[in-house]
C-alpha cells in the first residue's frame, strides 16, 4: 500500500525569554532530501553564553550528518553521533563547545519506510506504532530533576547518545520529538494519545495554518507559570494523498 | 528566532502546502483514539487534556532538631517564628516560575516525624514545634531520603530540592547517649540517585552543636556550616534561605542560581 509522509516542527520563545528580551534558545529544523524526511529539535543549555548559537548549529549539523550518513545504507545509526558532534564543533568554531552546549534530538523517516530516532539530552523522542504502542527513545521517566541534562558540548561519553532504528512498520506510524520545555509538562501516560491528537489536529490544515496552529499551542501552553522556550515536531504517515509521496 | 531556514526546508514546506481535501475523509493513524479523552462533553480532546496543569515544583525540606536542649535560651521559639515567617513568605510568592513546596521533618522525642507534609505552603498554617527527647538524626535522614526518592511527592519535573538541617547537639540514640547510627543513613542519602542531588544547607545552634556531623551532611568542603550563637540568628538564617529559594523560584533556571554565601558576621545585627 502506498504511504504518504508529512511533518511539522516549530519553536516558540518562552515567556521567560520574551520578558527578558532574550533570544529563543531552542531551535528546530525540517528537511526533505534523498535520505527521507527529517525533523530536528535542540535546546541550548540555559546557563551557556552562546546557547542560541549552539542549538541552531546543532540542527544544521544533524541535517548534514544525516545526509552523509545515509550515503551508505549499511551504516549503523550509532555512527550519526560522532558525525553530528564533529560537524557541530566545526560550525560553532572558534567558540568553545562548553559555551554553546545544547541538546539535539531527531526523527528521520527514510524513503525505505524505516525510521531512525534519537539524539542526546533531555526532551522527548518517541514513535507511535499502530494505535496503542508508544516507544520512547528519549524521555518517559527522568531519573533526576529538571535542567540536569547532558548535551553537545558537555557530554564526555558516547553512552549519552541514544539512537534506534525501526524497520518499516506494518501500519501507518507517527514520531514525535520535543525539547524539555514541552516534554516535562506532558502527562507521560497520555503522550501516545497526544501524538495521535496532534496529527489529527494538523493533517487537515494547509501548511501555513498548521504552523500557526502549532505555534499557538506552544504560546498558550496550559501549564501554570510555564516560561521555557519550546520546540515540538511530528512526522506522520498516512495512506491518503494528504502528505508528500515518498 | 530558533527556526533554521535553508533550501531543503523550503521544499519541504512547499510540498506540504497543497490545498487540503475534506478532513472527514482522511484516514488517520489514530482513528477515534484522540477523541475519547476530551473533557468538554463534546468528545473532542484539547491540548490541556495532555498537559500537566500544575506549575513545576521547587521542594524545600527542613530537618529540624526538636530535642530537649532546644528548649533552652528560646531556641525552639525562635525556630517556630522563623519557620512560620518562611511559610508566609513562600505562600505570598506569586510571580514565581516554580511553585515552592515545603515540608518540615522533626527529630526528637518519639523519633523522626513529618511535622509539615510536603505541599504548597499556606500562610498561618504552622503548628508550633515543642522540644523534647533525644536527637535521632539518622531516622530524620532516612525520612528525608525516602521523601526525596518518592516520585509521587517529588516528581521528576521538580527543580533541584533544597534540604536544610538545623541542630544544636550531637546525634543520640534512644538511651540519650551519643551514637554514630546516623552515618549509614547519611551515606544512603548521599549515595541515592535523587536525594543526593538536593542543595544542602546546615545550621549549628550554640556551642554544643556537632560541626563534624553537619559538615558530613554538607559533604562539600567548599560549603560552610552556619553558626548561630543566639536564638535571633536562627531567624536570620531562615530569612537568608527564604530569599535564596524565592530568588531561585523567579530565576530563568531555578537550578543554576549561585547562592551568595552567608558569612557568620552577617548573622549579627
Interface residues (C-beta under 8 A of the other chain):
Chain A: X6 X7 X8 X10 X11 X13 X16 X17 X20 X23 X24 X25 X26 X27 X28 X29 X30 X31 X32 X33 X37 X46 X47 X52 X55 X56 X59 X60 X63 X128 X131 X141 X142 X143 X144 X145 X146 X147 X148 X171 X172 X173 X174 X184 X185 X186 X187 X190 X191 X193 X194 X196 X197 X199 X200 X203 X204 X205 X206 X207 X208 X210 X217 X220 X221 X222 X223 X224 X225 X226 X227 X229 X231 X236 X237 X238 X239 X240 X241 X242 X243 X244
Chain B: X1 X2 X3 X4 X6 X8 X9 X11 X12 X13 X14 X15 X16 X17 X18 X19 X20 X21 X23 X25 X26 X27 X28 X29 X30 X31 X33 X34 X37 X45 X47 X48 X49 X50 X51 X52 X53 X54 X55 X56 X96 X97 X98 X99 X151 X156 X157 X158 X159 X160 X161 X193 X194 X197 X252 X253 X254 X255 X256
